[in-house]
Amino acid sequence: MGKIEEIKSETSQFVKDVESEAKRITWPTKNDALKSTFAVILITGFFALFFALIDYLFSMLFGFILS
């Protein structure tokens, strides 16, 4: 029976610790979230265009070499 009580105690302490940490969470403001979202979309678009251009250039290069 001692092992079951130990598991209950550890689980109870874990839940208390999680609740304590959850109270410390600070969520970003709506403005901060929008800025971050815009930055992610902009950077993702930039890299997508960059890699598409690199892919196109390599495709043209290999096409020229192999033909």
Helices and strands as residue ranges (DSSP letters): H 2-22, H 30-66
